[in-house]
Amino acid sequence: MKPPPTVCKGKWGMREMVATKIGRPRSEKADTAILRATLDLVSAKGYRGITVDQIAAQAKVGKMTIYRRWPNKAAVVMDALLELVGPETDFPSVPEASQSLRLQLHLQVKFFKSKYGMLIRSLLAEAQSSEELAEAFRERWIRPRRLGVVDILKKAVAQGQIRPDIDFELATDLLYGPLYYRLLIGTGPITTKFVDSLYQQFMVGHQSGNIGLRDR
């Protein structure tokens, strides 16, 4: 009788691994090769232009090795982005949470202006006609990143930099929605000047000491 599956939560807690005493142990080397091959292929050919077979061939693993780790192509694509590129926009470790937020917005600008920003834009476009990709994008890219923003906002509240009555989900939309809007629609450049202005206007309305709508 096989032992029950063990859910292994990594940095982002998104993938599952079934641990048993039978069969080969999971290879981190294979994981890295798969994620790197996926990122290289999707950057070069786009989401529609790649298949799991091509990923397996470039990573030099069997196709079933991929399917034992990820349920579909969309999931492995988003995990490749998150694990190989996502850390480039982690919140900097500085004493003040509000400054970490401002610095992270600068990192987001750099990321969106790179080739990976264009990849994000193309994946979002593809997601409009692929529910599989849309779900993977929400759950494996957007959700963990939103949780990171909410966490830093809560730290800013605890440090007395942001008033405690804010809606954290709405605040996340206010800060990052304009970046994605410019990325997708092209209404203006994505620059550090733009995000500094965005950050300053956000802080004017949300910094500690301001009167919130609930108090009026």
C-alpha positions in Angstrom: 0.0 0.0 0.0 1.4 3.4 -1.0 1.8 6.1 1.7 -0.4 9.2 1.3 0.8 12.1 -0.8 2.9 14.7 0.9 2.4 18.3 -0.1 5.7 20.1 -0.3 5.4 23.8 -0.1 8.3 25.7 -1.4 8.9 29.4 -1.4 5.6 30.1 -3.1 3.7 27.0 -2.0 2.3 26.3 -5.4 3.6 22.9 -6.5 2.9 19.4 -5.0 5.2 16.5 -4.8 4.1 12.9 -4.1 6.6 11.3 -1.7 6.7 7.5 -1.6 9.2 4.9 -0.8 8.8 3.4 -4.2 10.4 4.8 -7.4 13.1 7.5 -7.9 13.4 10.5 -5.7 12.6 13.8 -7.2 15.6 15.4 -9.0 16.2 19.1 -8.3 18.5 19.1 -11.3 15.7 17.9 -13.5 13.4 20.6 -12.1 15.9 23.3 -12.9 16.5 22.0 -16.4 12.7 21.8 -17.1 12.1 25.4 -15.8 15.1 26.8 -17.7 14.1 25.1 -21.0 10.5 26.3 -20.6 11.6 29.9 -20.0 14.0 29.8 -23.0 11.4 28.3 -25.3 8.5 30.5 -24.3 10.7 33.6 -24.5 11.7 32.7 -28.1 8.5 31.2 -29.5 5.6 32.5 -27.4 3.1 30.4 -25.4 1.3 29.0 -28.5 4.5 28.1 -30.2 5.7 25.6 -27.6 4.6 22.1 -26.5 5.4 19.9 -23.5 7.3 17.6 -25.9 9.6 20.4 -26.9 10.2 21.4 -23.3 11.1 17.7 -22.5 13.4 17.5 -25.5 15.3 20.7 -24.6 15.5 19.8 -20.9 16.6 16.2 -21.9 13.9 14.6 -19.7 11.0 12.4 -20.5 7.6 14.0 -21.0 6.1 12.1 -18.1 8.8 13.6 -15.9 7.2 16.9 -16.6 3.6 15.7 -16.1 4.6 14.1 -12.7 5.5 17.6 -11.6 3.0 19.9 -13.4 -0.6 19.3 -14.6 -0.2 21.1 -17.9 1.9 23.5 -20.0 0.5 26.6 -18.5 1.5 25.6 -15.0 5.1 24.9 -15.9 5.4 28.1 -17.9 4.1 30.2 -14.9 6.4 28.3 -12.4 9.4 28.9 -14.7 8.6 32.6 -14.6 8.0 32.7 -10.9 11.0 30.7 -9.8 13.6 31.9 -12.3 12.6 35.5 -12.9 10.2 36.3 -10.0 12.9 36.8 -7.4 14.2 39.8 -9.4 11.3 41.8 -8.0 11.3 40.6 -4.4 10.8 43.3 -1.8 14.1 44.7 -0.7 15.0 44.1 2.9 15.2 47.6 4.4 14.1 48.9 7.9 11.0 50.8 6.7 8.3 48.8 4.9 7.1 51.9 3.0 10.6 52.3 1.5 10.7 48.6 0.6 7.5 49.2 -1.3 8.9 52.1 -3.2 12.1 50.3 -4.1 10.1 47.2 -5.2 8.1 49.4 -7.6 11.5 50.5 -9.1 12.4 46.8 -9.5 9.0 46.2 -11.2 9.8 49.0 -13.7 13.1 47.3 -14.6 11.3 44.0 -14.9 8.5 45.3 -17.2 11.0 47.1 -19.4 13.0 43.9 -19.9 12.2 41.0 -22.4 10.2 39.4 -19.6 7.8 42.3 -19.4 7.0 41.7 -23.0 6.6 38.0 -22.2 4.1 38.8 -19.4 2.2 41.0 -21.9 2.0 38.2 -24.4 0.9 35.7 -21.8 -1.8 38.0 -20.6 -3.1 38.3 -24.1 -3.0 34.6 -24.6 -4.9 34.1 -21.3 -7.9 35.8 -22.8 -8.6 32.8 -25.0 -7.1 30.1 -22.7 -8.8 29.4 -19.4 -6.0 27.0 -18.5 -3.4 29.7 -18.9 -5.6 32.3 -17.2 -6.0 30.1 -14.2 -2.3 29.4 -14.0 -1.5 33.0 -14.4 -3.8 34.0 -11.5 -2.8 31.3 -9.2 0.9 30.9 -9.9 1.9 34.5 -10.7 -0.6 37.1 -9.6 -1.8 35.5 -6.3 1.6 35.0 -4.6 2.7 38.4 -5.6 -0.4 40.1 -4.3 0.1 38.3 -1.0 3.6 39.7 -0.9 2.2 43.3 -1.4 -0.4 42.8 1.3 2.3 41.5 3.7 4.5 44.6 3.1 1.5 46.9 3.5 0.6 45.3 6.8 4.2 45.8 8.0 3.9 49.5 7.0 0.7 49.8 9.0 2.4 48.1 12.0 5.3 50.6 11.7 2.9 53.5 11.7 3.6 54.6 8.1 0.2 53.8 6.6 -3.2 54.3 8.3 -4.7 51.0 9.7 -8.2 51.3 8.1 -7.1 50.8 4.5 -8.5 48.0 2.3 -5.3 46.0 1.5 -6.7 44.4 -1.7 -7.8 47.7 -3.1 -4.5 49.3 -2.1 -2.7 46.6 -4.1 -4.8 47.4 -7.1 -4.2 51.1 -6.8 -0.4 50.6 -6.7 0.1 47.9 -9.3 -3.0 48.2 -11.5 -1.6 51.3 -13.4 1.7 49.4 -14.1 -0.2 46.5 -15.8 -2.5 48.9 -17.5 0.5 50.7 -19.2 2.1 47.4 -20.0 -1.0 46.1 -21.8 -2.5 49.3 -23.3 0.6 51.4 -23.8 -0.9 54.6 -22.6 2.5 55.8 -21.4 6.0 54.7 -20.6 6.8 52.6 -17.5 9.5 54.6 -15.8 10.8 55.2 -12.3 9.4 58.8 -12.5 6.0 57.3 -13.2 6.1 54.9 -10.2 7.6 57.5 -7.9 4.6 59.8 -8.7 2.3 56.8 -8.2 3.8 56.0 -4.9 3.8 59.6 -3.7 0.1 60.0 -4.5 -0.7 56.7 -2.8 1.1 57.8 0.3 -0.6 61.2 0.4 -3.9 59.4 0.6 -3.0 56.5 2.8 -0.2 57.6 5.1 -0.8 57.4 8.9 -2.6 60.4 10.2 -4.9 60.9 7.2 -8.6 60.7 7.7 -10.1 57.7 6.0 -13.6 57.5 4.3 -14.9 55.4 7.3 -14.1 58.3 9.6 -16.0 61.0 7.7 
